[in-house]
Amino acid sequence: MQQLKFEPSWNKAVAAKDREQIERIFRRTKNHVNKDILFSPIRVAINHKKEFLATVLIHNFTSQELAFNNTRLVYTMENELVAEHVFTVPALTLPPETSMPWTFIFPTHNYVEEIPSLEGNLRIEGPKST
């Protein structure tokens, strides 16, 4: 059964309103049929450093632990590439059947200039890291 988990620093820092939004998204998406990895969008933004931020609820519906070690993520809108980057995030490990919110930061040179929206899709491109 899918469980919602917060990384310890997120658990301390997340605002009550944001936690409610994440829990709502989790309830709506936790019963996914496919046993795969799914990213549910929470918010996107461009920060003061002009980096693209994609905050998502990562669902690990598989029976294996999910880690992000040299994992290429792509963000697309209407099948057009908007952002891509290879991530290694030691603090981000999802046990099987676990969902966790996370913000992926795409450096300035790794996304197109148009303003991304929640209509986009984040996915792992290439082999999944375990």
Secondary structure by P-SEA (a helix, b strand, c coil): cbbbbbcaaaaacccaaaaaaaaaaaaacccccccbbbbbbcccccccccbbbbbbbccccccbbbbbccbbbbbbccccccbbbbbbbccccccccbbbbbbbbbcccccccccccccbbbbbcccccc
